[in-house]
Structures are given as C-alpha cells and as structure tokens.
Amino acid sequence: MKNTIQKIAKNKHCYIWISPFYIVFAVFTVYPMLYGLWVSLTNSNGFDAPRFIGFTNYLRLFQDPLFWKSLWNTLVLWALIVPLRTLLALVFAAVLNSPHTVGRRVYSVIMLLPYVTAVLVIANIFRMLFTTQGGLINVLLGHIGIPPVGWLDTVQMSKISIAIMNIWRMTGYFTIVMLAGMQKISSSVNEAASLDGAGPFRKFFSVTVPLMKPEIFFVLLISTIWVLQNMGDVMVLTRGGPLNSSLNLVYYIYQNAFLYSKVGYSSAMSYVLFLLLMGFSVLSVKRNVSGDGAK
C-alpha cells in the first residue's frame, strides 16, 4: 500500500492529466447510478419527497404479471431479431467482400442509410406499410390472393412487425462490422484453401467463419444489448399493443416513470435490466475468452 501511494505521488502529474475523464465519469455515470439505486429503494414519484421503503419495489416486481410479460416479450424479440440479423449481416458482408460484386462502396453506403435515419421517421414509414386496411404490404398481398394481415393489430403479429423493422434498420451497421472483419483475413489463407480444392461455400464455412469469431461475438453482444435497451421501435410502432403483446421491458420502465409517476418502481426495474445485461455480458465474454484459450 505504501509503495502504491509513493508511485502515485511520484507520477501525480500523469493523474492530473487524466483526471478530467474520471471527474466527468463520476459526475455523469457513477453518481446517477448510485442515485438511481437509492431511488429504487424509495416510493419516489418524481415530485414529493421520497420515503425509504427498502426492497419493497423489488419484491413487488416478482408479483407484477405485466413485468413478467414485458420481460418475456423482450426475450421473444431477442430471439426473433438477433440470430437472423447476425446471419444476414454475415451473408451481406460476404457479398460485399466478393471481388465479383460491382459497386461495393455504393452498396455499403446504401446499407448504412437506415442506421443513420431517425427511428421516428422509419417507424412512421413502417406504420404506413403495416396498416391493415390500405397498407402497402397488405395491398401487395391482396394482388396474390392473400387476405389482409393484422401486422400491428393482432397479438400474433405485433412482435414480428417490430422484429422486421428492427432487422431492416440495424442490419446495415452490423454488415459493415462483419465486412471489416472479413477484409482483415489474409488473401493467402483463401488461396491456400483453393489449392486444397475448397470451393466458395467450403472456404466460407471452414475458413472465413472461424476466423470471424471475434466479429461475430461482438455483433451478438452489442446486438443483444441494443435489443434489450430498445424502446423507440415499440414506442412509435405499436406502443406496446395490442393487449401488451409487444410491450418490452424498457417501454414498461418508461411508462411507470413518465406516465404513472412510479419513479421508484421504474428504477427498481432499471436495475433488474442492468443486472440482466451485466450477467449476459460477463457470461458472453467469459465464454469467448475460455473458447479462445481452449484453442
């Protein structure tokens, strides 16, 4: 301990230079987290003086059927979005990485356009596309004899509609991430595989995909975090309906905090979500590191 203090004193000028970051981090990250934890232990409504109630809000969560429904909806959305989006990003990246694809740079820019477009704009466009009566998708389906589908009006299709929009909006970003990973693979590796008689598909699954594991892991991790934290798609497209069939956890937190003035309760849910994200991230990183170590 004494040696540590002496080293800090000796290099105090270095700590002075990096101190602005830690000050900003403490003020805008650490303090809000600790304050949010305190609020989750109170009956705060955002207006009156909060009263400490211990773990009552957390115990109430386990008795709230809507909390469990929103959590289940969130997990279903993850299952609908993350695996398919990861696969599509990998396939699109392979197409863009192919020397036979003409205009690869143009396609890369086009694929990024949905990602940089405001969620509100995209969601409103998809609302018009998914409208049961008069929506473009149902009009096109009608031309081939398929009756109108209640994309936003039925319990069965509401989460699928959100998944379709989210996949379309975010796949381009993850495609660029995958493309960057493919471009770092040495051409000599593929040349050696070709000399061994491997065809395009064999090279893709036996050479490219194994060497892409860090990028695939990154896409899975970040995509999962974004899906669990996503509120804009649900808020604008379905508002959690119908019958709370598309209500996800983040939107339920928002409702309790800003619509029902249950700030303490929503803070408790926020910390549950934080623990879920932290647990998933730690397990994913641990598994990835152990997998690399096994090699």
C-alpha positions, 0 to 999 in steps of 0.5 A: 500500500505504501509503495502504491501511494509513493508511485502515485505521488511520484507520477501525480502529474500523469493523474492530473492529466487524466483526471478530467475523464474520471471527474466527468465519469463520476459526475455523469455515470457513477453518481446517477447510478448510485442515485438511481439505486437509492431511488429504487429503494424509495416510493419516489414519484418524481415530485414529493419527497421520497420515503425509504421503503427498502426492497419493497419495489423489488419484491413487488416486481416478482408479483407484477404479471405485466413485468413478467410479460414485458420481460418475456416479450423482450426475450421473444424479440431477442430471439426473433431479431438477433440470430437472423440479423447476425446471419444476414449481416454475415451473408451481406458482408460476404457479398460485399467482400466478393471481388465479383460484386460491382459497386461495393462502396455504393452498396455499403453506403446504401446499407448504412442509410437506415442506421443513420435515419431517425427511428421516428421517421422509419417507424412512421414509414413502417406504420404506413406499410403495416396498416391493415386496411390500405397498407402497402404490404397488405395491398401487395398481398391482396394482388396474390390472393392473400387476405389482409394481415393484422401486422400491428393489430393482432397479438400474433403479429405485433412482435414480428412487425417490430422484429422486421423493422428492427432487422431492416434498420440495424442490419446495415451497421452490423454488415459493415462490422462483419465486412471489416472483419472479413477484409482483415483475413489474409488473401493467402489463407483463401488461396491456400484453401483453393489449392486444397480444392475448397470451393466458395461455400467450403472456404466460407464455412471452414475458413472465413467463419472461424476466423470471424469469431471475434466479429461475430461475438461482438455483433451478438453482444452489442446486438443483444444489448441494443435489443434489450435497451430498445424502446423507440421501435415499440414506442412509435410502432405499436406502443406496446399493443395490442393487449401488451403483446409487444410491450418490452421491458424498457417501454414498461420502465418508461411508462411507470416513470413518465406516465404513472409517476412510479419513479421508484418502481421504474428504477427498481426495474432499471436495475433488474435490466442492468443486472440482466445485461451485466450477467449476459455480458460477463457470461458472453465474454467469459465464454469467448475468452475460455473458447479462445484459450481452449484453442 
